Amino acid sequence: MPHRDATLRQLTSALDPLRSDQPAYPICLSGPTGAGKTAVARFAVGELQRETAVNTAHVDCLRTRSRTAILEEALVDAGLKSRSSPKAEASSSLLAQMEEADSPIVLTLDEAEHIEDEHLPHVLFEADGVTPIFVVHDYERFAARLDSATASRLRTGPHIELSRYSQRELVDILEARIDAGDLSGITDGTIEVIADTAAGNAREAISILREAYVKGKSEDERVTPALIADVREPAMESIRRYNVDRLDTPHRLLKHMIDDAGEITAGELADLFEVEYPDADGHDRRRYLNVLVRYGCIRKKGSGRGTRYLSIAEAE
């Protein structure tokens, strides 16, 4: 984890009570996309599991958002339950299975701001033997969604905030990848151009490096700074495909509506979406759209009543 030593020390320290069979406070990791939140959480929790008897689970709440689905996915990922149960179980039963496990469970809730049930954090705070790690983009916005008592409880635990990588830090990350993969044919200055292009986002930087290297090898060329402009969009498309695969039905539906229209006003989109999802209110719809914008699946133009949404093809 280059340039995340301090963050790892903070998270390791927050998890230390579990090494002495003591409960740990709930933990929150926040920061922009590509800052390494998920990687840091997985690394620290993996180290903890190697050192002491704990169960661990990692749930992507962008893909799995309801209380029952999250609890079930957590049990399956921790190896405490089979996914092939003949019928759905109540959330209370799933929570009881967590509490009755032989070892405590560290539950990482990635993209936690997308949890549908705003009471689930409180439920997890009160559960015996469960230590939640909430991974979010905006700490204050996440806390604001919770009731005052739950938000106060969240604030008693550690909040670890990650910032974007600097250009120099991204260069170090890419050099480590190149060394680990024993990659050749990358000319001087190319890594710096990739780092500049990715603007602090490690996920984008690594994707651009991969696309550039594959293209260079397939065309029997060296990987040069001039090649980066050609591979940036394929690299972004690869990331978009990954993100779309994570989306649930309402997110996908909105994306398809925007892609079909090419460009559509917020009002027109609201009318179309209401036909398919009459129970979703305007707040839900805007939250879904913000996710699509954040992950580069669509583009947004304007604000307020003049807001328009564009497909990626139309935006380009």
Number of C-alpha atoms within 10 A of each C-alpha: 12 11 14 17 11 9 20 17 12 16 23 17 13 18 24 15 13 20 15 9 14 12 16 20 21 24 21 23 25 23 18 17 20 21 21 24 23 20 12 19 22 15 14 18 23 12 11 20 15 9 10 13 15 20 24 24 21 22 23 20 24 21 21 24 20 17 23 20 19 23 26 27 22 27 26 17 18 18 13 18 16 11 12 8 8 6 6 11 12 13 16 13 13 21 21 12 16 25 16 11 16 13 16 21 24 25 24 26 27 24 20 22 22 21 22 16 12 17 14 18 22 16 14 17 17 11 15 16 24 25 23 21 25 24 26 24 21 14 19 11 11 20 17 11 13 18 12 11 10 19 17 12 15 21 16 11 15 19 19 18 18 19 15 17 21 16 20 14 17 27 21 17 20 21 14 14 15 17 10 9 9 8 11 12 13 18 11 11 10 19 27 17 18 25 27 17 17 21 16 22 22 23 17 22 26 20 21 28 24 16 21 27 23 15 17 17 14 9 8 10 14 16 22 18 18 10 17 21 14 14 20 21 13 15 21 20 16 15 19 17 11 12 17 17 11 16 19 15 10 17 20 17 16 20 23 14 16 22 19 12 15 16 22 19 18 18 13 10 18 17 11 14 18 14 9 11 13 10 9 12 12 11 9 13 18 13 14 20 21 16 17 22 16 13 16 18 22 26 22 22 12 10 9 7 9 10 13 19 24 23 22 17 11 14 13 7
